[in-house]
Amino acid sequence: MPWYRKLHWQIIIGLLLGLAYGVVGAAQGWQQFTAYWIAPFGTIFLNLLKLIAVPLILASLVVGISSLADLNKLSRIGGKTIGLYLITTVIALLVGLTLVNTLNPGGSVPPEMQTQLEETYRDDVGEREAFAEDAADRGPLQPIVDMVPANFFNSASDNGNMLQVVFVAFLIGIGLLLIPGEKAQPLIDVFDSLNTLIIKVVGLIMLTAPVGVFGLLADAIVSIAADSPAQLGALLGALGYYCLTVVLGLAVMVFIVYPLFITFFTRKSVPEYFKAIAPAQLVAFSTSSSGATLPVTMEVSEKNLGVSKEISSFVLPLGATINMDGTALYQAVAAVFIAQVLGLDLTMVQQLNIVLIAVLASIGTAGVPSAGIVMLVVILESVGVPSAGIALILGVDRPLDMLRTANNITGDTMVASVVAESENALRDVEDAMQVGTNGAGTLETATPEAASGSEA
């Protein structure tokens, strides 16, 4: 198959074209044209992914849990998964705090730029502060209360309630393990059939990914530039050091920490691992949503990476909900950066407090664009830093959001690989690729012919 017919290359082309269009569109003042004729394609693609997120998580988790055969296996795999997620989140926080304290990016923002940013994003700051006040007023056990829905159909109607969907899926899956097999099997077959259908639909949706990615990135670049491309240059110039710190931290996680886990705890080679997950990374980058990317993450993990369906259907939906390494790292860097800009010295105790709160926040942060910045307000208030300081970083939040989302799903696939290896449920790359080549709708070989049922 020619290289240009492979989906991940088409997505890369869409990214590059979207970037080029965004720069030209900002320079030419095409904001209205972009909003009317370009951005809708990205919105449609994102909505399609969100459309199947809830049924995918429900079906895949129920099938994954019910296929574990007994509660001992569930607790063993669950313990490994949550333990690895917490370990990588703490590592991400420590990496972020080390870099931001060493590089001191807050000293690079001139006072006049601080004033300009605060004026530009005053309304956005007020909106996020209101959300944060609601979160701060809740009791310590409120997150647990929020996880248990009073009405499942209300939860399923809002992707922001994904933890509630996960809870219901766990409840159903455990219940199916506890009732007699002849009673459970018909319902398990229903969820398994639904899961298979959704995976096929994912293959169809991904055929639109190059166009959707183009629309999303083009709109993001033009929106950042606002009415003047000079604003984009000024923002990036003033906050470049801060961006560099965040990007460097994310790079450490993606290119050092995760590969170390892959090298020492799996039989995979690092180059093959990155080749296998590239489509999911690209979709995560363009959508800025771990939840929306979940169908693609599961597809590449099973078809390209070789993770068994049993493991991927349990580990990955859970990761898209509670594992936010990139978000946690960004929150640590952003909190200390804002304090540095405002001339506030954070003590070691305050920074350890950031670690604790960011770990909890990363678990409760919704996998949707810019959700992390709402939790950042809570973190700032907890360490005595004025939350209005988030105005300093809002201008560059979207591109960093795209990068940290790619980091998040990279961490998810790494944990899935390690857990699968520990359970002897990780195929060799060659075997996994062969499965992907023979399966219709696979990401690596997705074509119109494959989507229609023909082998690629």
N, C-alpha and C positions, 0 to 999 in steps of 0.2 A: 504493500500500500504506500502511495506517495506520502511524504512527510506532511504535506499541507492538508491532507485529509484526516490526520489524527487530531482529535479534539483538543488536546492540550496545546498544540501549536496554533490551532484556530483561536483559542482563548488568548494566547499570547499576542497574536496579531490584533485581536479586538482590543486588548489593553493598550498596545502601542498606538493604534489608530485613535482610541479614545483620548489618550494623553496628547497626541498631536492636535486633534480637533479642539481639545480644551484650551490649549495655549493659543491657537489661532483664533478660536471663538472669543476668548477673553480680550484679545488685542483688537478684534474687529467689532466688539460690542454685540455679539450674537446671543445675549442672555435670553431674550424673549423667544427667539427661534429655537434655541436649545431646549428651553422649558416646554415648548409646545410640540416640537417635532423629533427631538432626540431623547430627552429624558424619559418619555413614556415607555420606550422599549426596555430601558433598564428597570423601570418600575414594574412592568409586566413580568419580566424574568424573575425579579425578586418576589413578587406576589405568588408566582407559580411555585417557587420553592417554599414559601411560607405556607401555601395552601396544603401541602402534603406533610408539613413538619409534625403537626399533632398526630394524625393517623400513623405516621411512620414511627414516632416515639412510642405510642401506645401499642401498636402491633409488634414492633421489634422487641420491646422490653418484655411484653407478655410471653412471646415465643421464646425469647432468650431465657427468661427465668423458668418457665415451665419445662424447658428442655434440659435443665440442669439436674433433673432426676430426683434430687433430694435437697433438703435445706442445708445439709452440711456442705455440699458443693457450692450452693448459693452463698453461704457465709464465707467460704474460703475465697472464692473469686471476688466477692464484694469487698472483703477485707483487703485483698491485694490491690484492687482498683482504687478504692478510696485512699488507702495508704500511699500509693504512688502519686495520686493527684495532689495530696497534701504535701508530700515531699518536694515535688517539682514546684509547687506554688511558693513554698518557703524559700527554695533556692532562687526562684525568680525575684522575690522580694529582696533577698540579701544581695543579689547581683545589682539590682537597681539602686539600692541604698549605697553600696560601695562606689558605684560609678558617679552618682550625683554628688556625693560628698568629696570625692577625689577631683572631679572635673570642675565643680562649682559653677554650673552654667548660669546661675542667677546673677552673677556679676557682669554678664555680657549684655544685659538689656538696659538701654539708656532710659533715663527718667521720662523724657518726652514721649517715648514709645509706650511706656507704661500708661501714661495718661490717655494716649490715643486708643489703646486697646480697651481700657476700662470704659471709655465713652462709646466705642463701637459696639461692645457686647454687653452693655448694661442691661438690656431687656432679657437677653438669654440668661444672664447671671441670676436675675430675679426669678425667672421661671424654675431654674434648677435649685435655687435656694428653697423655694416653696416645696418642691419634692423632697428635698433633704430634711426640711423641718418636720414633715410628716413622718419620715423614717426615724428621725431622732426622738420624736415623742413616743414612739412605741416601746413597750416593755421588752425585757431581754428575751422572753420566750415567744414574742410575737412572730418571728420568722418561722417557728415551728407551727404556730397556729395558722399562719398564712399558707403553709404547705398542705394543710388538710382542707380540701374544698367542701363547702356545704352543698354545692350543686355541680356535678361533673360537667354538665353541658355548658354551663357558664364558663368553666375553666377551659374547656376545649374550644371555646369561641374566641379566645384571646391568647396569642402566642406568648405574651408576657407572663402567663400563668403556667409555664412549662413544668415548674417544680410540682405543681398540683397534678398535672398529667402523669408525671413520673411516679408520684405517690400512688395514684390509682392503678397504674400499670403494675407496680410492685405488689399492691394488694391483690389484684386479680391473679397475677402470676403465682404468688405464694398460695393463694386459695386453690388454684388448679393443682398445685403439688400435694395438697392435703386431702383432696377428695379422691374417691376411687377412680382408677384410670379410665374405665369404660364410661364414666360420667364426664370426665374432663376432656377426653379426646375430641369429641365433636366440636367443642368451643375452641380447643387448641387448633384444630384444622381450619376453623373460620379465620382466626388471627393469622395463621400461617399463610393462608390463601390471600388475605388482605396484604400481608407483608410482601408476598411475591408480586402482587399487582402493583403495589407502590414502587417497588424497585424497577419494574418495567416502565411505569410512568416517569420515573426519574430519568431513564434513558431517553425518553421522548423529550422531556423538558430540556435536557442537556444539549439537545441539538440546537436549541436557541441560545445557548450560553455565549457564543462569540458576539452576537448582536446585543444581547443583554449586558454583557460586560462593557462593550463599547459605550452604550448609553449611560450606564452607571458612572463610569470614570469620566466621560466627557462632561456630564452634568456636575460631578464633584469638582472638577478643575475650574469650570466656568463659575460655579457658585463661590468657591474660595476667592477667586479673583474679583468677585463682585462687579462693580461698575468700572473698575480701572485695573488693568494688569499690573500697574505699578504697586497696587496695594499688596498683591501676592508677593512681589519681590521684597517689599518692605517688611512684611510679616516674616517671611522665611529668612530674610537677612538678620532681623533682630532676634528671632527665636531659633536661629539655625543651630546654635550651640546646645540649646535644650533638646531640639529634635535629634541632634547627633547623639546625645547621651541616651535618649530613649532607644533610638535605632541600634546603637552599639549594645545596649543591654539585651534587646530582642535578638540581635545577631549572636550574642554569647549563648543564649538559650537554644536557638535553632541550630547553630553550627558547631557548638561545643557540648553543651549539656545533653541535649537529646541524642546526638550521635554517640556520646559515651555510653548512655543507657543501651542504645541499639547494639553497640560493639560488644559490651560486656555481658548483656543479658539476653541476646538473641543470636541466631545464626545468620542474620541478614548483614549484607555489606551496606555501608552508609550510602554510596552512590546509587545502588539499586533501591534503597529505601526512599531516597528523595525523588528518584524517577517515578516510583510507584505512586507517591502521594502528590505529585506536582499538580494534577488537575484540581484536587481539593484545595490546595494552597492558593491557586489562582482564583478560584471561585470565592474563597474566603476573603481574599484581598479585595476583590471587586464589590462584594456585597456587604462587607463589614458586619457579618452576622454569622455567628457559630451555629445558631439554630437553623437558619436558612441553608447553610452549607452542609448540614448533617446528612441529607440524602447522598450527596456526592462523597462525603467522608466515608460513609459506610460502603459505598460502591467501590471506591478505590482500595479500601482496606481488605475487602473480601476478594475482589477480582484481580487487583494488581499486586497487593501486598501479601496475600495468602493467609490472612486472619480468618479463622473459622467463623461461620455465621453465628454460632452459639455465643462466641466471645464478643464479636463486633456488635451484635444486637443488644448486648448488655452493657458493655464498657462505653461505647461511643455515645449513645443517647444520654447516659449519665454524665459523660465528659462535657457534652455540649451544654449541659445544665449547670454543672458545679466546677468544672476545671477551666479556670481563666488565668493561666500563668501570665500571658502578655498583658492582660488588664491589671493584674496585681502589680507587676513590675512598673507599668506606666503610672499607676496611682502612687507608688512609693517615690518615683522620680519627680512626678508633678508636684506632690505635696512639699517635698524638700525644696524644689526649685522655686515655688511660690514663696515659701518662707525666706529663701535667700534673696529674692527680689525685693521683698518687703523689709529686709534687714533684720529678720528674726532668726535667732540661733536655736535650733532644736536640740534638746539634750538627748543623750543615749536612751534614756527612759522613754522619751516622747517618740523616738524613732522605733523603739521596740513596740511601742503602742501602735504605731503605723503598721508594723508587721502583723500583729494580732488582728487588728480591725480589717486590714486588707485581705487576710486569709478568709475571714468570715464574709467579707464583702464579695470576694471573688466567687464564693460558693452561691451567694444569693443574687449575683448580678445577672440580669437577663441577657441572653445571647443575641442582642439586637444592637444596631448601630448606636454608638455614643451612650449606651447605658452606663458604662463605667464612670462617666464624668459626673453622674448624679451621685454615685457612691463616694466619689472624690470629695464632694462637699461635706459629707458626713465625716470623712477622715480628717479633713482640714479643721473642722470645728472641734474634733476630739483632741487635737494637739494644740489648740489655741491659735490657729492661723486663720485670719479673716477669710471667709469663704468667697468674698467678692474677688479674691485673687485669681479665681479660675478664669476671669476675663483675660488674664495674661496669656492663656494657652488655648482659648477657644478657636482662635483663627487657624491653628494648625492641628486641631484635634482630629479632623476627618482623615487626612492621610495617615496619621499615626494610628488611628482606629483601624484602618485597613491593614496596617502592618501587624498590629497586636492581635487582630482576629486570625491572621494567617499563622501567627505564633500559637494561638490557642488550639487550633485544630491540628497543628503539627504535634503538640504535646499530647493531644487525644490519641492520635494514631500511634505515637511512640508507646504510650501506656497500653494500648490495645495489643501491640506487638509483643511487649514484655509479658503481659498476662497470658496471651495465647501461647508463647513459648514455654512459660512455666507450667501450662496445662497440656503440653504436647499437642497444641491445636494450631500450630503455625506451619503452613506449607512452605516448601522451597519457592524462591521467586520464580524459577522457571516453570514449576507446576502451576503456580498462581497465575502467571501470565498466560499459560496455555488455557486455563479455565476461562480467563478473561477474553481470549481470542475466540474461543468456541461459543461464548455466551452472547446472545443477541443483546445489543444495547450497552455493551461494556464501554466504559469511559475511554479506554485506550484506543478502541477501534470503532467508536460510535459513528455511524453513518446513516443516511436515510434508509439504505438497504437493510442495515442491522436493525433499525427501529421497526421496520416493517416485518421482521421475523427472519430475514435471510441471514446466513452466516457471513461475517466479514471476510 
